[in-house]
Amino acid sequence: MELFISDKQLTWEEIGGGVSRKVMSYSGDLMVVKVRFRRGSIGADHQHPHTQISYVESGVFHYTIGGKTMTMEAGDTCLIPPDTVHGCRCIAEGVLIDAFTPARQDFIATQTPLSGSQ
């Protein structure tokens, strides 16, 4: 578990369809992830057992949670309860900051820092 993480030391992981992510900080109980979207990109509908909060750092998104859709802009947040179907469509290129509890172990294995970090 790292106490300090520099955004500059992490690479973007391409996850397809104009979407990429960086696993920023995590412990077993909590995780923060940056997710970058190109305009028109889709975060496909999915669900997971984690509670999630998304913060819109930049851009505009049509975000759907449990069948309800809202337009979210920079500064907005939303809460996704465990096992709730959710997804988004990027209207204007942007970045979401997602927090998960517990941590998404499936995200951790693929994230690597740039050389010379730590």
C-alpha positions as CSV (number, residue, x, y, z in Angstrom):
1,M,0.0,0.0,0.0
2,E,1.5,3.3,-1.1
3,L,0.9,6.4,1.0
4,F,1.6,8.9,-1.8
5,I,0.9,8.5,-5.5
6,S,2.0,10.9,-8.2
7,D,-0.4,11.1,-11.2
8,K,2.6,11.8,-13.4
9,Q,4.2,8.5,-12.4
10,L,1.2,6.4,-13.7
11,T,0.4,5.4,-17.2
12,W,-3.1,5.3,-18.7
13,E,-4.4,1.8,-19.3
14,E,-6.4,1.6,-22.5
15,I,-9.6,-0.4,-21.8
16,G,-11.1,0.1,-25.3
17,G,-13.6,2.2,-27.1
18,G,-11.9,5.5,-26.3
19,V,-11.8,4.8,-22.5
20,S,-8.7,4.6,-20.4
21,R,-8.0,4.5,-16.7
22,K,-5.4,5.0,-13.9
23,V,-5.7,3.2,-10.6
24,M,-4.6,6.0,-8.3
25,S,-4.6,4.9,-4.6
26,Y,-6.1,1.8,-2.9
27,S,-6.2,-0.4,0.1
28,G,-8.3,-3.4,0.6
29,D,-11.2,-1.3,1.7
30,L,-11.1,1.7,-0.6
31,M,-9.9,2.6,-4.1
32,V,-9.7,5.8,-6.3
33,V,-9.5,5.4,-10.1
34,K,-9.3,8.1,-12.9
35,V,-11.3,7.2,-16.0
36,R,-10.7,9.3,-19.2
37,F,-13.3,9.3,-22.0
38,R,-13.1,10.6,-25.5
39,R,-16.3,12.3,-26.8
40,G,-18.8,9.6,-27.8
41,S,-17.2,6.9,-25.7
42,I,-19.5,4.6,-23.7
43,G,-19.0,3.1,-20.3
44,A,-21.1,0.0,-21.0
45,D,-23.9,-0.9,-18.6
46,H,-22.6,-3.2,-15.9
47,Q,-22.9,-4.0,-12.2
48,H,-20.6,-5.1,-9.4
49,P,-20.8,-5.8,-5.7
50,H,-18.8,-2.6,-4.8
51,T,-20.3,0.7,-3.7
52,Q,-19.1,3.4,-6.1
53,I,-19.1,7.2,-6.1
54,S,-18.2,9.0,-9.3
55,Y,-17.1,12.6,-9.4
56,V,-17.0,14.4,-12.8
57,E,-13.6,16.2,-12.9
58,S,-14.2,17.4,-16.5
59,G,-16.5,16.9,-19.4
60,V,-20.2,16.1,-19.7
61,F,-21.7,12.6,-19.3
62,H,-25.2,11.1,-19.6
63,Y,-25.0,8.7,-16.6
64,T,-27.6,6.0,-16.0
65,I,-28.0,4.3,-12.6
66,G,-30.7,1.7,-12.1
67,G,-32.6,2.9,-15.2
68,K,-32.5,6.6,-14.3
69,T,-30.4,8.9,-16.5
70,M,-29.0,12.3,-15.6
71,T,-26.7,14.7,-17.4
72,M,-23.6,15.2,-15.2
73,E,-21.0,18.0,-15.6
74,A,-17.8,19.0,-13.9
75,G,-18.2,19.1,-10.2
76,D,-21.2,16.7,-10.1
77,T,-21.2,13.4,-8.2
78,C,-23.4,10.3,-8.1
79,L,-23.7,7.2,-5.9
80,I,-24.0,3.7,-7.3
81,P,-25.2,1.2,-4.7
82,P,-23.8,-2.4,-4.8
83,D,-25.2,-4.6,-7.6
84,T,-27.0,-1.7,-9.4
85,V,-26.8,-1.6,-13.2
86,H,-25.1,1.6,-14.3
87,G,-23.2,3.1,-17.3
88,C,-22.5,6.3,-19.1
89,R,-22.1,8.0,-22.4
90,C,-19.5,10.8,-22.8
91,I,-21.0,13.9,-24.4
92,A,-17.9,16.1,-24.1
93,E,-14.5,14.6,-23.5
94,G,-13.7,14.3,-19.8
95,V,-12.5,12.5,-16.8
96,L,-14.4,10.7,-14.0
97,I,-12.9,10.1,-10.6
98,D,-14.4,6.9,-9.3
99,A,-14.1,5.7,-5.7
100,F,-14.9,2.1,-4.8
101,T,-15.4,0.2,-1.5
102,P,-14.1,-2.4,-1.2
103,A,-11.3,-2.0,-3.7
104,R,-11.7,-3.5,-7.2
105,Q,-9.1,-6.2,-7.1
106,D,-9.7,-6.8,-10.8
107,F,-8.3,-3.3,-11.6
108,I,-5.1,-3.6,-9.5
109,A,-3.2,-6.3,-11.4
110,T,-3.1,-4.4,-14.7
111,Q,-1.8,-1.0,-13.4
112,T,1.9,-0.3,-13.5
113,P,3.9,2.8,-12.6
114,L,6.3,4.5,-15.1
115,S,10.0,3.6,-14.6
116,G,11.8,5.6,-12.0
117,S,8.8,6.0,-9.7
118,Q,8.5,5.1,-6.0
